[in-house]
Amino acid sequence: MAASPTTSPSLELPADATLPERHPEAPAPGEPIPPHSAVCFGCADVPHGLRLEFRVAEDPAGGAAVAARMVLRPDQQGAPGLLHGGLLTAAFDEVLGSVVALVTRPCVTARLETDFRRPMPIGSTLWLHARVDGRVGRKLYVTGTARLDAEDGPVVGTAKALFLKVGMEHFLRNSRPEDLEALGVSAEQIRAARS
Ligand SMILES: CCCCCCCC/C=C\CCCCCCCC(=O)SCCNC(=O)CCNC(=O)[C@H](O)C(C)(C)COP(=O)(O)OP(=O)(O)OC[C@H]1O[C@@H](n2cnc3c(N)ncnc32)[C@H](O)[C@@H]1OP(=O)(O)O
């Protein structure tokens, strides 16, 4: 039966998934992960951004894992004095995307599910953790946890996501040309990808 536009395949790890290792050129556990772009809303040092800070985490099973930190600012409120829920989902998108990038890139988020478990007061710090649980072809299954004020603090949110490996043509065809050109892509490359 064809999936309806409002339902997507499950985020549960398929039985034939394998645990992917970190790419040989990816940073090692304990090392920081620099922003993947100077303007990213999630990881760059921009005034309006989430300003997540990352390091590679140790994974007991030998897989890929990251740890990240985010300080909750007054301009991120939803309910008075509490973090806007959509920003936790945005933080998970970035953190789960970062751990996938330790395995293979580029990938994009296909589906992301957030469970909100406790309120998150402004002024506190979120400690996030994410792990790639398995891969089947282009599909990478990832889970994450957010804790309050300490790496072993109370769980305030959890997430599950599916990322899909894409080719560079995904960006060549869809991104704004001026942003691609700022990265050194020629107008001719963009035209060729779109013809
Ligand atoms: C020299 C060149 C320089 C270029 C410069 C560029 C540099 C860039 C480098 C680095 C960038 C890093 C960027 C980080 C970004 C951070 C993360 C984000 O914020 S991503 C933004 C939000 N996400 C999107 O905008 C995706 C929008 N969606 C899509 O584009 C498509 O839907 C896409 C690619 C996700 C899937 O489309 P399909 O055509 O490739 O794949 P199909 O055939 O539909 O599905 C493949 C399999 O996946 C499952 N699938 C697809 N969507 C699913 C879903 N929503 N839920 C569950 N399963 C799904 C399907 O059921 C299928 O499974 P079965 O192979 O049959 O088993």
Ligand as a Chemical Component Dictionary entry (heavy atoms), coordinates in Angstrom:
data_LIG
# 
_chem_comp.id                   LIG 
_chem_comp.type                 NON-POLYMER 
_chem_comp.pdbx_formal_charge   0 
_chem_comp.three_letter_code    LIG 
# 
loop_
_chem_comp_atom.comp_id 
_chem_comp_atom.atom_id 
_chem_comp_atom.alt_atom_id 
_chem_comp_atom.type_symbol 
_chem_comp_atom.charge 
_chem_comp_atom.model_Cartn_x 
_chem_comp_atom.model_Cartn_y 
_chem_comp_atom.model_Cartn_z 
_chem_comp_atom.pdbx_ordinal 
LIG C1  C1  C 0 31.474 21.250 -5.132 1  
LIG C2  C2  C 0 30.035 21.338 -4.564 2  
LIG C3  C3  C 0 29.922 22.145 -3.319 3  
LIG C4  C4  C 0 28.514 22.103 -2.804 4  
LIG C5  C5  C 0 28.443 22.773 -1.511 5  
LIG C6  C6  C 0 27.459 22.115 -0.589 6  
LIG C7  C7  C 0 28.166 21.682 0.657  7  
LIG C8  C8  C 0 27.215 20.980 1.594  8  
LIG C9  C9  C 0 27.969 20.139 2.555  9  
LIG C10 C10 C 0 27.460 19.782 3.733  10 
LIG C11 C11 C 0 26.101 20.231 4.112  11 
LIG C12 C12 C 0 25.753 19.822 5.484  12 
LIG C13 C13 C 0 24.351 20.215 5.702  13 
LIG C14 C14 C 0 23.905 19.908 7.112  14 
LIG C15 C15 C 0 22.420 19.948 7.161  15 
LIG C16 C16 C 0 21.901 19.669 8.560  16 
LIG C17 C17 C 0 20.674 18.839 8.538  17 
LIG C18 C18 C 0 19.556 19.555 7.888  18 
LIG O1  O1  O 0 19.052 20.511 8.395  19 
LIG S1  S1  S 0 18.981 18.967 6.407  20 
LIG C19 C19 C 0 17.619 20.056 5.999  21 
LIG C20 C20 C 0 16.281 19.414 6.202  22 
LIG N1  N1  N 0 16.100 18.299 5.306  23 
LIG C21 C21 C 0 15.811 18.493 4.016  24 
LIG O2  O2  O 0 15.726 19.587 3.492  25 
LIG C22 C22 C 0 15.572 17.248 3.195  26 
LIG C23 C23 C 0 14.407 17.460 2.240  27 
LIG N2  N2  N 0 14.026 16.166 1.675  28 
LIG C24 C24 C 0 14.635 15.709 0.567  29 
LIG O3  O3  O 0 15.458 16.361 -0.056 30 
LIG C25 C25 C 0 14.259 14.294 0.161  31 
LIG O4  O4  O 0 12.985 13.948 0.650  32 
LIG C26 C26 C 0 15.299 13.260 0.694  33 
LIG C27 C27 C 0 16.703 13.533 0.115  34 
LIG C28 C28 C 0 15.369 13.237 2.231  35 
LIG C29 C29 C 0 14.839 11.847 0.254  36 
LIG O5  O5  O 0 14.582 11.872 -1.118 37 
LIG P1  P1  P 0 15.222 10.771 -2.072 38 
LIG O6  O6  O 0 14.527 10.905 -3.404 39 
LIG O7  O7  O 0 16.711 10.885 -2.066 40 
LIG O8  O8  O 0 14.907 9.382  -1.397 41 
LIG P2  P2  P 0 13.574 8.494  -1.434 42 
LIG O9  O9  O 0 13.696 7.602  -2.613 43 
LIG O10 O10 O 0 12.357 9.341  -1.295 44 
LIG O11 O11 O 0 13.721 7.628  -0.104 45 
LIG C30 C30 C 0 14.834 6.767  0.110  46 
LIG C31 C31 C 0 14.503 5.862  1.262  47 
LIG O12 O12 O 0 14.326 6.664  2.442  48 
LIG C32 C32 C 0 12.989 6.499  2.976  49 
LIG N3  N3  N 0 12.475 7.785  3.416  50 
LIG C33 C33 C 0 12.493 8.941  2.728  51 
LIG N4  N4  N 0 11.921 9.913  3.458  52 
LIG C34 C34 C 0 11.542 9.339  4.619  53 
LIG C35 C35 C 0 10.904 9.828  5.772  54 
LIG N5  N5  N 0 10.544 11.113 5.892  55 
LIG N6  N6  N 0 10.683 8.981  6.815  56 
LIG C36 C36 C 0 11.055 7.677  6.731  57 
LIG N7  N7  N 0 11.679 7.152  5.628  58 
LIG C37 C37 C 0 11.896 7.967  4.601  59 
LIG C38 C38 C 0 12.167 5.962  1.790  60 
LIG O13 O13 O 0 11.038 5.219  2.248  61 
LIG C39 C39 C 0 13.180 5.113  1.052  62 
LIG O14 O14 O 0 13.296 3.902  1.758  63 
LIG P3  P3  P 0 13.589 2.509  0.941  64 
LIG O15 O15 O 0 14.916 2.731  0.242  65 
LIG O16 O16 O 0 12.458 2.368  -0.023 66 
LIG O17 O17 O 0 13.638 1.467  2.004  67 
# 
loop_
_chem_comp_bond.comp_id 
_chem_comp_bond.atom_id_1 
_chem_comp_bond.atom_id_2 
_chem_comp_bond.value_order 
_chem_comp_bond.pdbx_ordinal 
LIG C1  C2  SING 1  
LIG C2  C3  SING 2  
LIG C3  C4  SING 3  
LIG C4  C5  SING 4  
LIG C5  C6  SING 5  
LIG C6  C7  SING 6  
LIG C7  C8  SING 7  
LIG C8  C9  SING 8  
LIG C9  C10 DOUB 9  
LIG C10 C11 SING 10 
LIG C11 C12 SING 11 
LIG C12 C13 SING 12 
LIG C13 C14 SING 13 
LIG C14 C15 SING 14 
LIG C15 C16 SING 15 
LIG C16 C17 SING 16 
LIG C17 C18 SING 17 
LIG C18 O1  DOUB 18 
LIG C18 S1  SING 19 
LIG S1  C19 SING 20 
LIG C19 C20 SING 21 
LIG C20 N1  SING 22 
LIG N1  C21 SING 23 
LIG C21 O2  DOUB 24 
LIG C21 C22 SING 25 
LIG C22 C23 SING 26 
LIG C23 N2  SING 27 
LIG N2  C24 SING 28 
LIG C24 O3  DOUB 29 
LIG C24 C25 SING 30 
LIG C25 O4  SING 31 
LIG C25 C26 SING 32 
LIG C26 C27 SING 33 
LIG C26 C28 SING 34 
LIG C26 C29 SING 35 
LIG C29 O5  SING 36 
LIG O5  P1  SING 37 
LIG P1  O6  DOUB 38 
LIG P1  O7  SING 39 
LIG P1  O8  SING 40 
LIG O8  P2  SING 41 
LIG P2  O9  DOUB 42 
LIG P2  O10 SING 43 
LIG P2  O11 SING 44 
LIG O11 C30 SING 45 
LIG C30 C31 SING 46 
LIG C31 O12 SING 47 
LIG C31 C39 SING 48 
LIG O12 C32 SING 49 
LIG C32 N3  SING 50 
LIG C32 C38 SING 51 
LIG N3  C33 SING 52 
LIG N3  C37 SING 53 
LIG C33 N4  DOUB 54 
LIG N4  C34 SING 55 
LIG C34 C35 SING 56 
LIG C34 C37 DOUB 57 
LIG C35 N5  SING 58 
LIG C35 N6  DOUB 59 
LIG N6  C36 SING 60 
LIG C36 N7  DOUB 61 
LIG N7  C37 SING 62 
LIG C38 O13 SING 63 
LIG C38 C39 SING 64 
LIG C39 O14 SING 65 
LIG O14 P3  SING 66 
LIG P3  O15 DOUB 67 
LIG P3  O16 SING 68 
LIG P3  O17 SING 69 
# 
